Amino acid sequence: MATTKKTPDATGEKYDGFTEEERAAMKERAKELKAGAKRVKVDPEVEVLAKIAEMSDADRAIAEGLHALIKAHAPVLTAKLWYGMPAYARDGKIVCHFVAAGKFKTRYATFAFSDEANLDHGTLWPNSFALTELTPAAGKRIAALLKQAVS
């Protein structure tokens, strides 16, 4: 996530706190939780695809490719929004998610796995990957990680 910055409060004083992007993500998460509590009948996959459609061209290309890889190589995962980001869960628990570069105004997007993913290997293993483009080689590696994550 982006680093915190001095942001003016209601009195005009500056303080170290959450960035505008971080606050927006928290507000999106609160809306997601409210919708779940009210049992609003909205297809989560439709919401994820709509969120992907809102992304910049570069982020959207990566997100669409990842979505297709997940559907093909980890069909047990269900799409859902998580802090306003595309995420994929098993039994309601997030296994992996995508953070568009534009979400927190970073120089690259990331694809990450949670502790629910079966990626453990010794005492150290990668669980988050920077993505500037979803190449065939990157897609092949991600497909293998997805298969392992849900095994």
DOTILUM-507535 format. One record per residue: residue in one letter; x, y, z of N, C-alpha, C in turn. Coordinates in Angstrom, 1 decimal, padded with zeros to 4 digits, always signed. Example, Ala and Ser with C-alpha at 12.3 -4.5 7.8 and 13.67 -1.06 7.14 Angstrom:
# residues 2
R  rest     n_u     n_v     n_w    ca_u    ca_v    ca_w     c_u     c_v     c_w
R     A  +013.2  -005.7  +007.8  +012.3  -004.5  +007.8  +013.2  -003.3  +007.8
R     S  +012.8  -002.2  +007.1  +013.7  -001.1  +007.1  +012.9  +000.0  +007.9
//
This chain:
# residues 151
R  rest     n_u     n_v     n_w    ca_u    ca_v    ca_w     c_u     c_v     c_w
R     M  +000.8  -001.2  +000.0  +000.0  +000.0  +000.0  +000.9  +001.2  +000.0
R     A  +000.3  +002.4  -000.3  +001.0  +003.6  -000.4  +001.4  +004.0  +001.0
R     T  +002.4  +004.8  +001.1  +002.9  +005.3  +002.4  +001.9  +006.4  +002.9
R     T  +001.9  +006.5  +004.2  +001.0  +007.6  +004.7  +001.6  +008.9  +004.4
R     K  +000.7  +009.9  +004.5  +001.2  +011.3  +004.2  +000.5  +012.2  +005.2
R     K  +001.1  +013.4  +005.3  +000.5  +014.4  +006.2  -000.8  +014.9  +005.5
R     T  -001.9  +014.7  +006.2  -003.2  +015.1  +005.6  -003.9  +016.1  +006.5
R     P  -004.5  +017.2  +006.0  -005.1  +018.1  +006.9  -006.4  +017.5  +007.5
R     D  -006.6  +017.8  +008.8  -007.8  +017.4  +009.4  -008.8  +018.6  +009.4
R     A  -009.9  +018.5  +010.1  -011.0  +019.5  +010.0  -010.5  +020.9  +010.4
R     T  -009.4  +020.9  +011.3  -008.9  +022.2  +011.7  -007.8  +022.8  +010.8
R     G  -007.5  +022.0  +009.8  -006.4  +022.4  +008.9  -005.0  +021.9  +009.4
R     E  -005.0  +021.3  +010.6  -003.7  +020.7  +011.1  -003.3  +019.5  +010.2
R     K  -002.0  +019.3  +010.1  -001.6  +018.1  +009.3  -001.3  +017.0  +010.3
R     Y  -001.6  +015.7  +009.9  -001.3  +014.6  +010.7  -000.9  +013.4  +009.8
R     D  -000.2  +012.5  +010.4  +000.1  +011.2  +009.7  -001.1  +010.3  +009.8
R     G  -001.6  +009.9  +008.7  -002.8  +009.0  +008.7  -002.9  +008.2  +007.4
R     F  -004.1  +007.8  +007.2  -004.3  +007.0  +006.0  -004.4  +007.9  +004.7
R     T  -003.9  +007.4  +003.6  -004.0  +008.2  +002.4  -005.5  +008.2  +001.9
R     E  -005.8  +009.0  +001.0  -007.2  +009.1  +000.4  -007.5  +007.7  -000.1
R     E  -006.6  +007.1  -000.8  -006.8  +005.8  -001.4  -007.1  +004.7  -000.4
R     E  -006.3  +004.7  +000.7  -006.6  +003.8  +001.8  -007.9  +004.0  +002.4
R     R  -008.3  +005.2  +002.7  -009.6  +005.5  +003.2  -010.7  +005.0  +002.3
R     A  -010.5  +005.2  +001.0  -011.5  +004.8  +000.0  -011.7  +003.3  +000.0
R     A  -010.6  +002.5  +000.2  -010.6  +001.1  +000.2  -011.3  +000.6  +001.5
R     M  -011.1  +001.3  +002.6  -011.8  +000.9  +003.8  -013.3  +001.2  +003.7
R     K  -013.7  +002.3  +003.0  -015.1  +002.6  +002.8  -015.7  +001.5  +001.9
R     E  -015.0  +001.1  +000.9  -015.5  +000.0  +000.0  -015.7  -001.3  +000.8
R     R  -014.8  -001.6  +001.7  -014.9  -002.8  +002.5  -016.1  -002.7  +003.4
R     A  -016.4  -001.6  +004.0  -017.5  -001.4  +004.9  -018.8  -001.6  +004.1
R     K  -018.9  -001.1  +002.8  -020.1  -001.3  +002.0  -020.2  -002.8  +001.7
R     E  -019.1  -003.5  +001.4  -019.2  -004.9  +001.1  -019.8  -005.7  +002.3
R     L  -019.3  -005.3  +003.5  -019.8  -006.0  +004.7  -021.3  -005.7  +005.0
R     K  -021.7  -004.4  +004.7  -023.1  -004.1  +004.9  -024.0  -004.9  +003.9
R     A  -023.5  -004.9  +002.7  -024.3  -005.7  +001.6  -024.4  -007.1  +002.0
R     G  -023.3  -007.7  +002.6  -023.4  -009.1  +003.0  -024.3  -009.3  +004.2
R     A  -024.3  -008.3  +005.1  -025.2  -008.4  +006.3  -026.7  -008.3  +005.9
R     K  -026.9  -007.5  +004.9  -028.3  -007.3  +004.4  -028.7  -008.4  +003.5
R     R  -027.8  -009.3  +003.1  -028.0  -010.4  +002.2  -028.6  -009.9  +000.9
R     V  -028.0  -008.8  +000.4  -028.3  -008.3  -000.9  -028.0  -009.3  -002.0
R     K  -029.0  -009.6  -002.8  -028.8  -010.6  -003.9  -028.1  -010.0  -005.1
R     V  -026.8  -009.9  -005.0  -026.0  -009.5  -006.1  -025.0  -010.5  -006.4
R     D  -024.8  -010.9  -007.6  -023.8  -011.9  -008.0  -022.4  -011.4  -007.8
R     P  -021.6  -011.9  -006.9  -020.3  -011.4  -006.6  -019.4  -011.3  -007.8
R     E  -019.6  -012.3  -008.7  -018.7  -012.3  -009.9  -019.0  -011.2  -010.8
R     V  -020.3  -010.8  -010.9  -020.7  -009.6  -011.7  -020.1  -008.4  -011.1
R     E  -020.1  -008.3  -009.7  -019.4  -007.1  -009.1  -017.9  -007.1  -009.4
R     V  -017.3  -008.2  -009.4  -015.8  -008.3  -009.7  -015.6  -007.8  -011.1
R     L  -016.4  -008.4  -012.0  -016.2  -008.0  -013.4  -016.5  -006.5  -013.7
R     A  -017.4  -006.0  -013.0  -017.7  -004.5  -013.1  -016.5  -003.7  -012.5
R     K  -015.9  -004.2  -011.4  -014.8  -003.4  -010.9  -013.6  -003.5  -011.8
R     I  -013.4  -004.7  -012.4  -012.3  -004.8  -013.4  -012.5  -003.9  -014.6
R     A  -013.8  -003.8  -015.0  -014.1  -002.9  -016.2  -013.8  -001.4  -015.9
R     E  -013.8  -001.0  -014.6  -013.5  +000.3  -014.2  -012.0  +000.7  -014.2
R     M  -011.2  -000.3  -014.3  -009.7  -000.1  -014.2  -009.1  +000.5  -015.4
R     S  -007.9  +001.0  -015.3  -007.2  +001.6  -016.4  -006.9  +000.4  -017.4
R     D  -006.5  +000.7  -018.6  -006.3  -000.3  -019.6  -005.3  -001.3  -019.2
R     A  -004.1  -000.9  -018.7  -003.1  -001.8  -018.3  -003.5  -002.7  -017.1
R     D  -004.1  -002.1  -016.1  -004.6  -002.9  -014.9  -005.7  -003.8  -015.4
R     R  -006.6  -003.4  -016.2  -007.7  -004.2  -016.7  -007.2  -005.4  -017.4
R     A  -006.2  -005.2  -018.3  -005.7  -006.4  -019.1  -005.1  -007.4  -018.1
R     I  -004.4  -007.0  -017.1  -003.9  -008.0  -016.1  -005.0  -008.6  -015.4
R     A  -005.9  -007.9  -014.9  -007.0  -008.4  -014.0  -007.9  -009.4  -014.8
R     E  -008.2  -009.0  -016.1  -009.0  -010.0  -016.9  -008.2  -011.3  -017.2
R     G  -006.9  -011.2  -017.4  -006.1  -012.4  -017.6  -006.1  -013.2  -016.3
R     L  -005.9  -012.6  -015.2  -005.9  -013.3  -013.9  -007.2  -014.0  -013.7
R     H  -008.3  -013.3  -013.9  -009.6  -013.8  -013.7  -009.8  -015.1  -014.6
R     A  -009.4  -015.0  -015.8  -009.5  -016.2  -016.7  -008.6  -017.3  -016.2
R     L  -007.4  -017.0  -015.7  -006.5  -018.1  -015.2  -007.1  -018.7  -014.0
R     I  -007.7  -018.0  -013.1  -008.3  -018.5  -011.9  -009.5  -019.4  -012.2
R     K  -010.3  -018.9  -013.1  -011.5  -019.7  -013.5  -011.0  -021.1  -014.2
R     A  -010.0  -021.0  -014.9  -009.5  -022.2  -015.6  -008.7  -023.2  -014.7
R     H  -007.9  -022.6  -013.8  -006.9  -023.5  -013.0  -007.3  -023.6  -011.5
R     A  -008.3  -022.8  -011.1  -008.7  -023.0  -009.7  -010.2  -022.7  -009.6
R     P  -011.0  -023.5  -010.3  -012.4  -023.3  -010.4  -013.2  -023.4  -009.1
R     V  -012.5  -024.0  -008.0  -013.2  -024.1  -006.7  -013.2  -022.7  -006.0
R     L  -012.5  -021.7  -006.6  -012.5  -020.4  -006.0  -013.6  -019.6  -006.5
R     T  -014.3  -018.8  -005.7  -015.3  -017.9  -006.1  -014.9  -016.5  -006.0
R     A  -015.3  -015.7  -007.1  -014.9  -014.3  -007.1  -015.7  -013.5  -006.1
R     K  -015.1  -012.5  -005.5  -015.8  -011.6  -004.7  -015.0  -010.3  -004.5
R     L  -015.6  -009.2  -004.1  -014.8  -008.0  -003.9  -014.3  -008.0  -002.5
R     W  -013.1  -007.5  -002.3  -012.5  -007.4  -001.0  -011.7  -006.1  -000.9
R     Y  -012.2  -005.2  -000.1  -011.7  -003.8  -000.1  -011.7  -003.2  -001.4
R     G  -012.8  -003.5  -002.2  -012.9  -003.0  -003.5  -012.0  -003.5  -004.6
R     M  -011.4  -004.7  -004.3  -010.4  -005.3  -005.2  -010.9  -006.7  -005.6
R     P  -010.6  -007.2  -006.8  -011.0  -008.5  -007.1  -010.3  -009.5  -006.2
R     A  -011.0  -010.4  -005.6  -010.5  -011.4  -004.8  -011.2  -012.8  -005.1
R     Y  -010.5  -013.8  -004.6  -011.1  -015.2  -004.9  -011.0  -016.0  -003.6
R     A  -012.1  -016.6  -003.3  -012.2  -017.2  -002.0  -012.6  -018.7  -002.1
R     R  -012.3  -019.4  -001.1  -012.8  -020.8  -000.9  -013.4  -020.9  +000.5
R     D  -014.6  -021.4  +000.5  -015.4  -021.4  +001.7  -015.5  -020.1  +002.5
R     G  -015.6  -019.0  +001.7  -015.7  -017.7  +002.2  -014.4  -017.0  +002.6
R     K  -013.3  -017.7  +002.6  -012.0  -017.2  +003.0  -011.2  -016.8  +001.8
R     I  -010.6  -015.6  +001.8  -009.8  -015.2  +000.6  -008.6  -016.0  +000.5
R     V  -008.4  -016.5  -000.7  -007.2  -017.3  -001.1  -006.2  -016.4  -001.8
R     C  -006.7  -015.6  -002.7  -005.8  -014.7  -003.5  -006.6  -013.4  -003.9
R     H  -005.8  -012.4  -004.2  -006.5  -011.1  -004.7  -005.5  -010.3  -005.6
R     F  -006.1  -009.4  -006.3  -005.4  -008.6  -007.2  -005.5  -007.1  -006.8
R     V  -004.4  -006.4  -006.7  -004.4  -005.0  -006.4  -003.9  -004.2  -007.7
R     A  -004.8  -003.5  -008.3  -004.4  -002.7  -009.5  -003.4  -001.6  -009.1
R     A  -002.5  -001.3  -010.0  -001.6  -000.2  -009.7  -002.3  +001.1  -009.4
R     G  -003.4  +001.3  -010.1  -004.2  +002.5  -009.9  -004.9  +002.6  -008.5
R     K  -005.1  +001.5  -007.9  -005.8  +001.4  -006.6  -005.1  +002.3  -005.5
R     F  -003.8  +002.2  -005.4  -003.1  +003.0  -004.4  -002.0  +003.8  -005.1
R     K  -002.1  +004.0  -006.4  -001.2  +004.8  -007.2  +000.2  +004.4  -007.0
R     T  +000.4  +003.1  -007.2  +001.7  +002.5  -007.2  +002.3  +002.2  -008.6
R     R  +003.5  +001.9  -008.7  +004.1  +001.8  -010.1  +003.8  +000.4  -010.7
R     Y  +003.3  -000.5  -009.9  +003.0  -001.8  -010.5  +001.8  -002.4  -009.7
R     A  +001.1  -003.3  -010.4  +000.0  -004.1  -009.8  +000.6  -005.2  -009.0
R     T  -000.2  -005.8  -008.1  +000.3  -007.0  -007.4  -000.8  -008.1  -007.4
R     F  -000.4  -009.3  -007.4  -001.2  -010.5  -007.2  -000.7  -011.2  -006.0
R     A  -001.6  -011.4  -005.0  -001.1  -012.0  -003.7  -001.9  -013.2  -003.3
R     F  -001.3  -014.0  -002.5  -002.0  -015.2  -001.9  -002.1  -014.9  -000.4
R     S  -003.1  -015.4  +000.2  -003.3  -015.3  +001.7  -002.7  -016.6  +002.3
R     D  -002.8  -016.6  +003.7  -002.4  -017.8  +004.4  -003.3  -019.0  +004.2
R     E  -004.4  -018.8  +003.5  -005.4  -019.9  +003.1  -004.8  -020.7  +002.0
R     A  -003.9  -020.1  +001.2  -003.3  -020.8  +000.1  -002.3  -021.8  +000.5
R     N  -002.3  -023.0  -000.1  -001.4  -024.1  +000.2  +000.0  -023.9  -000.5
R     L  +000.7  -022.8  -000.2  +001.9  -022.5  -000.8  +003.1  -022.8  +000.1
R     D  +002.9  -023.2  +001.3  +004.0  -023.4  +002.2  +005.1  -024.2  +001.7
R     H  +006.3  -023.7  +001.8  +007.5  -024.5  +001.4  +008.7  -024.1  +002.3
R     G  +009.0  -024.9  +003.3  +010.0  -024.6  +004.2  +009.6  -023.5  +005.1
R     T  +010.6  -022.6  +005.4  +010.3  -021.5  +006.3  +010.2  -020.2  +005.6
R     L  +010.3  -020.2  +004.3  +010.2  -018.9  +003.5  +009.7  -019.2  +002.1
R     W  +008.6  -018.5  +001.7  +008.1  -018.7  +000.4  +007.4  -017.4  -000.1
R     P  +007.4  -017.1  -001.4  +006.8  -015.9  -001.8  +005.2  -016.0  -001.8
R     N  +004.6  -014.9  -001.5  +003.1  -015.0  -001.5  +002.5  -013.7  -002.2
R     S  +003.4  -012.8  -002.7  +002.9  -011.6  -003.4  +003.8  -011.4  -004.6
R     F  +003.2  -011.0  -005.7  +004.0  -010.8  -006.9  +003.7  -009.5  -007.6
R     A  +004.7  -008.8  -008.0  +004.5  -007.6  -008.8  +004.2  -008.0  -010.2
R     L  +003.3  -007.3  -010.8  +002.9  -007.5  -012.2  +002.8  -006.2  -013.0
R     T  +003.6  -006.1  -014.0  +003.5  -005.0  -014.9  +002.8  -005.4  -016.2
R     E  +002.8  -006.7  -016.5  +002.1  -007.3  -017.6  +001.9  -008.7  -017.4
R     L  +000.8  -009.3  -017.9  +000.6  -010.7  -017.7  +001.0  -011.4  -019.0
R     T  +002.3  -011.8  -019.0  +002.9  -012.5  -020.2  +002.5  -014.0  -020.1
R     P  +002.7  -014.7  -021.2  +002.5  -016.1  -021.2  +003.3  -016.8  -020.1
R     A  +004.6  -016.4  -019.9  +005.4  -017.0  -018.9  +004.9  -016.8  -017.5
R     A  +004.5  -015.5  -017.3  +003.9  -015.2  -016.0  +002.6  -016.0  -015.8
R     G  +001.8  -016.1  -016.8  +000.5  -016.8  -016.7  +000.8  -018.3  -016.4
R     K  +001.8  -018.8  -016.9  +002.1  -020.3  -016.7  +002.5  -020.4  -015.2
R     R  +003.3  -019.5  -014.7  +003.8  -019.6  -013.3  +002.6  -019.4  -012.4
R     I  +001.7  -018.4  -012.7  +000.6  -018.2  -011.8  -000.4  -019.4  -011.8
R     A  -000.6  -020.0  -013.0  -001.4  -021.2  -013.1  -000.9  -022.3  -012.2
R     A  +000.4  -022.5  -012.2  +001.0  -023.5  -011.3  +000.8  -023.2  -009.8
R     L  +001.0  -021.9  -009.5  +000.8  -021.5  -008.1  -000.7  -021.6  -007.7
R     L  -001.6  -021.3  -008.6  -003.1  -021.4  -008.3  -003.4  -022.9  -008.0
R     K  -002.9  -023.8  -008.9  -003.2  -025.2  -008.7  -002.7  -025.7  -007.3
R     Q  -001.4  -025.2  -007.0  -000.9  -025.6  -005.7  -001.7  -025.0  -004.5
R     A  -002.1  -023.7  -004.7  -002.8  -023.0  -003.7  -004.1  -023.7  -003.2
R     V  -004.8  -024.3  -004.2  -006.1  -024.9  -003.9  -006.0  -026.4  -003.7
R     S  -004.7  -026.9  -003.7  -004.6  -028.4  -003.6  -004.8  -028.8  -002.1
//
